[in-house]
């Protein structure tokens, strides 16, 4: 895993698209995907005939459809020569960037449209198998909030957890959502640390403002070779320069520590591939289904030591104006989580910031961005997949 196939910057992201996030929109993933596709084509002046690669995320609202990607390109009027469906949960969008880059470099296609669309607050059709449904859910644990409540308890047994630190992170992300016109409208209201601390308990010690809310939405990118982007006279480009991914971390351990994740492997690896240290990262867009997940990523990627996440957050300005901006558009926690399209939310925000198009929430330093993904929550251990993608302008 030493070689970095992205180091030459010969792959470019030349456009991003995103819908507004809504609750119970009544729309299907196909309709949401079509909105993003139209935006991407309009921004690049491409036509459907120019798109010969297509990558998508499995949506919760279409999980029972074994031909979703085929039906989706039919709905969009595309005829791809390379088709990719990624089922890595919150890692799917970033993982699809790496897969699209590999496909382009292998000559399988030239221009990839990557779209993540889901409408779980309108249609929820997922069905989990494996150990989780057999041993986890029958105990009465209520889905991800229950799992992360247990994870927080375990962290508190090992280290000190300062809830005001998580509250500070919640406030910073909400401030970004207030300035994000695509965020779920009811979340575009400022909060305080006190609001976080007094929010009702969902799964002690996890509070309501610790977690995401399902909504409907879609996002996407156009990815091509840098040489083709130059021929197209693309106005702006962002290059993926490093990627690392791991699934089923520490699988041989029958009693793993649920606070330990694959980010301890892929975080340092992606940084090494990019020739960067944590201090070199201009902005951080971590997958944020829960605030504690962001803090664990900060520790395990190397921004701070184990157990020092609370102190790091309290000592660091993580707002869009700060030294390490985190999830400047609100992240999923404040903008809303469009189901399994959620991994693309923070990815698109990273690209938007690198393009310098984030408006009032624009960060000052736009040299690079780190985007992460988190996969499924399995039984008895931490998340199933961890991935880190580093982008440079």
N, C-alpha and C positions, 0 to 999 in steps of 0.2 A: 504493500500500500504506500510505497514511497513516491511513486511518480504522480505528477500533477498534470493531467491532460488539459487543464484550463490555463496554464501559466502563460501561454503565448498571447492571450487576449484576442484570439481569433474568432471568438463567439461574442455576439452583441445582442442585447435587448434594446429594441428600438421603439417600443410603444407599450403602454399599459392601459388597461381599461377597468372600470369598476362600476357596479350599480349602487344605488342607494340601498342601505339595509332597512328592511321592513319586517314587522311582525305580521304573520298571517296574511301575506300579500295575495294569496290565491293563485300565484303563478307557479308554473312548473320549472324544473331546472332548464328545460329546453328554451323556454321563453326568456329566462334570465341570461342564459348563455348567448342567446341571439342579440340581446342588448349590448353585451360586452363585445361580441364579434363585430357588430356594426360600428362601435366606437373604435376598435382596433383598425379596422379597414379604413375608416374615415381618416384617422390620424396618419396612416402610412400611405394612403392613396393606392393601396393594393386592392386587387379584386379576388374573389373566391378562387379563381384559377391560379393565382400566384401562391396559394397556400398548399404546399404538398406534404406537410406534416401536421399532425394534430395530437395533442396530449391533453388528457382530462383526468379529473379526480372522481372516484366513485362517490356519488351523492347518497346521503341517508334516505332521501326521498325517492330514490330509484334503485335501491340496493337489490331489490328482487328481480331486476331486469338484467339478464346475463348478456344482453346485446346493447347496453346503454351507449357505449362509445360509437357504435355503428349507427344507431338511431340518431345520436346527437349530430354527427357530421351530415347525415341525411337532412335533418331539420335545418342545418346551417347552409346547406347547398355546397358542401365541400367534397372534394375527391382526393383525399390524402394518399400518398404512396407509403407513408409510415404512420402508424396509429398506436398510441400508447395510453393505456388505462392504468393509473397508479392507485394502489389501495393501501397506502401507508398512513392513512388518517391525516393528521396535521402536518406530516412530513411530505405529503403528496405533491404540493406545489413546488417546493424547493427541490424535491427529488426529481420532479419532471423537468426542471431547468437543466439539471445535470444529464438526464437521459436524452433530452432534446439536443443538448450540445454534443453528446457522444454520437447521436444519430446523424447530425449534420457533418461532423468530422469524418464519419464512416461513409459518407456519400449516399446515405439512404434517403435524404431529403435536403432541401435548401432553406425553406422558410417554414417555421413551426408556429402555429397558433396554440397557445396553452390557455385553457379555460377551466376554471373551477366554479361550479354552480351547484347550489343546493337550496332546498326550501323545506327544512325540517319543521318549521312552525306552521306550515300548511299541510305537508304530507310527511309522515314519519313511518318508514317501512323497513327499518333495519331489524336484523335478527342475529344475535350473537351466539356462537357455538363455543366449543372448547371448555377449558377449566373454569372460566369466569362464570358462565351460566350454570355450571354443574355444582361448583363449590362456593362461589362468592355471593351471588345474588340470592340464593335461598336463605342465607343467614339474616337477610333483612337490610343489608347495606344498600342504600338508595343511590345506586349509580356512582358517577364520578365524584360528586360532593362527599359522599360517604367515604370513598376511597382516599380522597385527599384530606379529609378530616383525620383519618387514621395516620396518613403520612405526616401530617403536621404534629400529631401527638408523638410519633417516633422521633421527629426532628427535635422536639422540645425535651425529649429524654436525653438526647446527646448534647445539644447546644442551647444557648439562650436565644429565644425568639422574641424580638421586640415588635409588638403589634403596631406601634406607631411608625415603624419603618415600612411595614406593608401598607399602612395608611398613607404615608407620604407617596409611595409608588402609585397607589390608587388615585390620589389627587392629581398627580402629574399626568397620568394617562387620561383622566377625565377632562383635564384642561385641554388636552389635544383633541378629544372628541368634540368639545364645545366649538372648536375651530374647524371641524371636519364636516362639510356639508353632506357627506355620504354616510355619516354615522346615524344610528337609529335615533330618531328625533327626540324621543322621550329621555334619552341619555345625554342630550346636549345641554345639560344643566350642571353647573359647578358643584363640587362637594368639598367638604373639609375633612381633615383627619378625624375630627370628633364625629362626623357623620359615619365614617368607617368604623370607629371604635364602638359606636352605639347601634350599629346595624344589627338586625336580629340574627341569632345563631341559626345556621342551616344544618350543620353537622359539626358540633363542637370539636375544636375551637374555630372552625371555618364559618365565616360570616357571609351574609348575603352579598356584600360588596367585594368579597374575595373571588367571586366566580363569574362566569360568562352567562349570557342569556341567548338561547337559540333564536335565530331570526332567519330570514330569507335573503339571498343575495348571490352575487357572482363577481368574479374578477378574472383578469387574464393578461397575457403578455404576447408580444410578437418577438420571436427569437430567430436569428439568422447568422450567417457568417459575417465577420467584420468586413471582409472584402466586398461581399454583396451589399452590406449596409452602406458602404462608401459609394458604390455604384448607384445606389438608390438616392444618394445625397441625403441620408438620414440626418436630421438636424441635431439629434442627441443620441448618445449611446451609453449604455451601462454594460460592463463586462463581468460575467461570473469568473472569478479568478481562483477559487478554491472551493472544494466540496468534500464533505466526509459524512458517512452514514453508517449506522450499526443497528441491527435488529436482534432482539432476544439477548440483550446484554446479561452477562453472568449467568447464563442458562444452566450451567452444571451445578450451581449452588442451590441446594434444595431449601435453604433458609436464608435467602438473600436479605440484605438491608434495603428496605424500600426507599430510603432516602438517597441511595446511590443509583446513578443512571449512566447510560451510554455517553452522556456529554463529557464525562471524564476522559473518554477516548477520542471522540470526534471533535471536541472543542480544540484541544491542543493540536490535533492533527491538521485541522483546517487552517489554524493560525500558522503552523509551520509551513504548510504548502504555500501559503500566501506570503511568507516571509515577514509576518507581523507578530506583534505581541498584543496582549489585551489593551495596553496603554495606547496603541496605535489606532484602535477602533474609533471611528468618528461618531457612529451611532449604532445602537443595538436594538434590533427588532425581534425579540424572542417570542416564541409561541406562548400564549398566555391564556390558557383555559382557567388557571388559578394563579393568584399572586405568588403563592409559595413556590410554584413551578419556576417562575422567573428568578426568584432568589436562589434556588438550587442551581439553576443554569449559570448564574453569575459566579457561584462558588466553584462549580465543577469545570467550567470552561477556563477559569483562571483569573477572573477579574478581582477576586479576593480569595482568601483561604477558607477552608471548611469551617463552618460555624461563625464566620465573620460577615455573613450576608446582611444581617440587620445593621451592623455598624457601617458597612459600606454604603447602604442605601441612605442612612441618616447623614453620612458625611459627604455624599455626592449629589450634585444637582443633576437629576435625571429628567428634568423638563426639556422641552424643545429648545430652550435657551441655554441649557446647561452644558457641563463638561462631558457627560455621557447621556445624550438624549435616548430615552427608552420608549418605544412604541408611540411615536409622536402623533399618530392619527387617532389615538385612543386605545389601540389594540383591540382585541376581541372583547376584553372585559368591559370596556366603555363604549366602543363603537357597535358591538354586537357580534355574535358568532354565527356566520352563515353555514352551520353544520360542518360537513367535511370540506367545504370551500374555505373554511377559516384559516387554513395555513397560507392561502394566497393573499389574505388581507394584509398581513404585516409585510409580506414580500412586495406587494404592489406599493405599499407606503414607502418602503426602502428605495424602490426605483423612482418613485415620485420625488422623494427628497434629493436623490442624486441628480435628477433632472433639473432641480431647482424650481419645482413647480408646486410647492406645498403652501404657498400663500402666507398667511399670517403665522403659521406654525413652522415656517422654513428654518431649518437648522443652519448654523454658520459654517461648520466644517462639513464639506461634502466630498471628501476624498474617497471614502469607502463606507460600507455598511455591512454589518453582520446580521443575517437572518437565520432563525432556527425553526425546526419543526419537531413536534412531539406526536408519536403515533398512539395507538390504542392503549388503554389501561388494562393490562392482563391480570390474572389471578395471582396474588401473593408476591408480586414484585413490582418494580417501577415500570414506566411506560415501555411499550413494545419496541418502538423505533425512535432513535434520536438522530437528528441531522443538523449540520451547520453549513450554510452557504455564505461565502464572502463575495461581495460585489464591489467593483471599483468604477468610478466615472471615467 
